[in-house]
Amino acid sequence: AAAASRGRLRAFSAVLDAVYAPPVRWTERITDETVVCRCEEVTGGAVRAAVEELGAGDVRTVKLLTRAGMGWCQGRMCEPAVAGLTGCEQAPVRRLLARPVPLGVLAASGEPTDD
């Protein structure tokens, strides 16, 4: 059942990707003043400068030089735009389906109980 559900959801995701595909040559519409990364307020001009003037050749290097993708969303919103402006393929990101556990919870789990 889980595999069938996953298949349906992946098919739905593929349809959404097809329907909302960016227009042809969309990167030409991004001006130097266009904010590409809202979290870190990085503009299209800063991304282009990182590629053309500083020699960035991939999304990771642009991220390190401009902070694009280092904000609250961790690149979930801006990475496609940054990848498009750099001329790089957007790598699929596999994020863990987990969340951090506070140290206090871990510390308390090792304490003996009065059972």
ABEGO torsion letter per residue (X at the ends): XAAAAAAAAAAAAAAAAAAABBBBGAAAABBAABBABAAAGBBAAAAAAAAAAAGBABAAAAAAAAGBGABAAGGAAAAAAAAAAAGBBBBBBBBBBBBBBBAAAAAAAABBBAX
